[in-house]
């Protein structure tokens, strides 16, 4: 069973942010479902919905929080259900 994770991401706008987040999701068996990203005043700002196996959700969140050492601040909220498919 999969769990949804809603992520808010803030970092100094630079190449590699999307790749770093995607790699963490991939490494935990998850995937990127929906997203909205912008560059605002030199900052990358993004919100996204991911889906990960329930068994690896907590480890995934911990790894995403570890991105802060690279200057990428992630706030993650694990949901109780599968993500809804986009329209």
N, C-alpha and C positions, 0 to 999 in steps of 0.2 A: 504494500500500500504506500502511496506517495503522500507527502505533506507539502503544502504550499508555504513559501517563505516570501514575505514582502520585504524588500530591501530599499533603504534610502542610502545613497552614496554621495559623499562630498569629498572633493580633492582639488588641489591645484591642477588646472587644466593642462594635461600633458599626455603624450602618447602612452598607451599601455594600460590605461585604467580598465577599459572594457575587457581586455585580454586577461588581466589579473583576476577579475571577478569571475569571468567565464571559466578560467582554469580551475578555480576552487570548486565551482559548481560541478564541472566535469569530473574532477577528482573524487567527488562524493556521489557520483552516479546521477547527478541532477542535470537539469536543463533550464534554459532561459525561456520564459513563456510570453511575457509582455514587458514593454519598457517605454519610458519617456526620458530622454536625456537632453541636456542643454549646457551651453557654456555661458556663464553669467559672471561678468566682472572678473574674468580670468580664472573662474572656478568651474570645475565640472560638477554638475548637479544631476543626479539621476534617481529615478524610482523604478523598481522593476519587480516583477512577479516571477518566481522560480518554482520549480517542482523538484523535490528530492525524495529518495526513499525514506520512509519514516525512521528506519533503523540508523540512518546516517545524518538525520536532520541536525541534531545537536552538535556533532562533530563538524558539520559544514558551517554552522553559525560560528563556532569557535575559530575555525580557519578564516572565515570572512573577517571576524574581529581582529585577527592577526595581521590583516593587511594594513592596519594603522601604522605599523612599523615602517611601511613604505609610503606613508602620507595619505593613505586612502581610508577615510572614516566611513564605516558601514554601521548602520542601525538595522537590525534584522528582527522581524516578528514572525514567528512560526505559527501558521494557522492550523486549524483542526481538520481541514478537509482538502480534497483535491482542488487544484485551481480550475476555475471555469474556463472553457475554451473561448478564445476571442471571437467577436462577432464577424 
